[in-house]
């Protein structure tokens, strides 16, 4: 429910959709974004909503403050990432992303399933960055190779998850 809420807030309550309607993007630009942002959003999800919270959880243990520190780590990570992306020029975007990061981080920690978080984070990020239109200059070759490599890595990971389901683990044997 948290992920759905933050998705709706991130997409429909930002100024991105009105901007996209006012200045529609070219088909070529949209295709470039569809090649660039699935791998980029996956990397951000893995870093900010999986690795950082799980590291904090493993270091802090089962304390009541662990959840809040993990969510805070997610929020700070995603906010700083977008602030750096803006070359430290737009602090407002960093704050907005930190707020969204709180909710996405909270949803990721509660569901403990990074792909579910990714399914909500990707369209939120895609719509908001498409309205900026600053990534059109990327070369086609790099976009296609990056997209294919990330798809192969995800499919490999999912197939390993499915093949290990039902097998006894070393702890259970």
Secondary structure as the mmCIF struct_conf table of DSSP 4:
data_model
#
loop_
_struct_conf.conf_type_id
_struct_conf.id
_struct_conf.beg_label_comp_id
_struct_conf.beg_label_asym_id
_struct_conf.beg_label_seq_id
_struct_conf.end_label_comp_id
_struct_conf.end_label_asym_id
_struct_conf.end_label_seq_id
HELX_RH_AL_P HELX_RH_AL_P1 UNK A 2 UNK A 12
BEND BEND1 UNK A 13 UNK A 15
HELX_RH_AL_P HELX_RH_AL_P2 UNK A 16 UNK A 22
BEND BEND2 UNK A 23 UNK A 23
HELX_LH_PP_P HELX_LH_PP_P1 UNK A 24 UNK A 26
HELX_RH_AL_P HELX_RH_AL_P3 UNK A 27 UNK A 46
HELX_RH_PI_P HELX_RH_PI_P1 UNK A 47 UNK A 51
HELX_RH_AL_P HELX_RH_AL_P4 UNK A 52 UNK A 60
BEND BEND3 UNK A 62 UNK A 62
TURN_TY1_P TURN_TY1_P1 UNK A 64 UNK A 65
HELX_RH_AL_P HELX_RH_AL_P5 UNK A 66 UNK A 85
TURN_TY1_P TURN_TY1_P2 UNK A 86 UNK A 88
HELX_RH_AL_P HELX_RH_AL_P6 UNK A 91 UNK A 111
HELX_RH_AL_P HELX_RH_AL_P7 UNK A 114 UNK A 130
TURN_TY1_P TURN_TY1_P3 UNK A 131 UNK A 132
TURN_TY1_P TURN_TY1_P4 UNK A 136 UNK A 137
BEND BEND4 UNK A 138 UNK A 138
HELX_RH_AL_P HELX_RH_AL_P8 UNK A 140 UNK A 164
TURN_TY1_P TURN_TY1_P5 UNK A 165 UNK A 166
BEND BEND5 UNK A 167 UNK A 167
HELX_LH_PP_P HELX_LH_PP_P2 UNK A 168 UNK A 169
TURN_TY1_P TURN_TY1_P6 UNK A 170 UNK A 172
#
